[in-house]
Amino acid sequence: MDAFHYQNGELYIEDMPAQEVASAYGTPVYIYSRAAIETAYKTFSSAFSSHDHLICYAVKANSNLGVLSLFARMGAGFDIVSGGELERVIRAGGDPTKVVFSGVGKQDPEIIAALTAGIACFNVESRQELERINYLAQTLGLKAPISIRVNPDVDAKTHPYISTGLKENKFGCSMSDAVDMYKLAATLSNLKISGIDSHIGSQITELAPFLDAMTKILTLVDEIESNNIAIDHIDVGGGLGVQYAEEEPIHLEEYASALSQLMGHRKSKLIFEPGRYLTANAGILVSKVINIKQNEGKNFAIIDAGMNDLIRPALYSSWQQITEVAKTEVDTKKYDVVGPICETGDFLGKNRDLSLAPDDLVAIHSAGAYGFAMSSNYNSRNKPAEVIVSGSKAHCVRSRETIDDQLKLERKFPI
């Protein structure tokens, strides 16, 4: 049975009615399924069981401590892009020695914190960063494990905002510079070359871009190793797409088989950085209908969740399924489902067939990744609660914000 399913016309998360969670914690509320998260992780790991590998969950997708603690208990590694994410991983019980640090703008305090924690690897983006990490490691009397992020100039055929593997993107070094960067790294006394890294984008639903990138990376590995520089691991990044609408996600078994063929005799550990794949379809956002409005023949369902709570539709024009939490006898109409934010771009879905009345609840599906993590206090709105359902029990893993929470760091200007 799916973690999210209907029983007698009512939406359930595992064994618990969504209506019951909304009544207990108010709306809007993010609800995640423990079973869905754990199943996604175990399925991913199982697909690559024949090869030495480490799954480093991409914290940016959903950084809630409760979610991170589930991954930590399963032995996952973590892909971080900030010092704050490192602190979250540690507080959630994650193992720092299974952490890889990505991102183009690592700052000195973040690098120092990661070195002190003893992370597995820095994914280095530039010569300047390489030299900076070496200098900071030297001041601490430590050796920094590094890989270099290489941009293979592969079109991931995804939204331009989440495409990261083209030569015009800000990420990584070029293929032509990579060997020289590894030679430089080999001369820096406080660096330990560990691997090579590549990440071409997010929400990718075709296998070809992954295989194209991997083919280029493996050719580069051979050239690097011909210079007596060992590559112990190959980080292939994340980016596997999920189904929001009619997408056909890549089958993990097919992906694993294709990578295995490309790897051939190589024994290098494979590191993966999935985020969306592990959490997107493990979460929903439940919201209440405030009002039903007609305007020049167009129907609007105005709900209490807005673009500050879930920005993906407004930012990426993304589509996420919206359903009634409880089926009713109200006539079905086409609605634009919109929020209370003072922006025309504040919509969660357009032209949706729904049966709705004021005070009804709707569920916005596939909201477990890049939902709460990208939320804001725009319009001085409080961020929603986050709840993990496990079987027939709900566990609040982030309380709903209050206006006092928002304002506690602010001060009036003194006269």
ABEGO torsion letter per residue (X at the ends): XBABBBBGGBBBBEABBAAAAAAAAEOBBBBBBAAAAAAAAAAAAAAAAABBBBBBBBAAABABAAAAAAAAAAGBBBBBABAAAAAAAAAAGBBAAABBBBEAABBAAAAAAAAAAGBABBBBABAAAAAAAAAAAAAAGBBBBBBBBBBAGBBAGBBAAABAABAABABEBBAAAAAAAAAAAAABAABBBABBBBBAEBGBABAAAAAAAAAAAAAAAAAAAAAGBBBABBBAEBGBBBBABABBBBBAAAAAAAAAAAAEABABBBBBBBAAAAAAAABBBBBBBABBBBBGGBBBBBBABBAAABAAAAAAGBBBBBBBABBBABBBBBBBBBBABBBAABBABBGBBBBBBBGBBBBBBGAABGBAAABBABGGBBBBBBBBBBEABBBBABBBBBAAAAAAABBBBBX
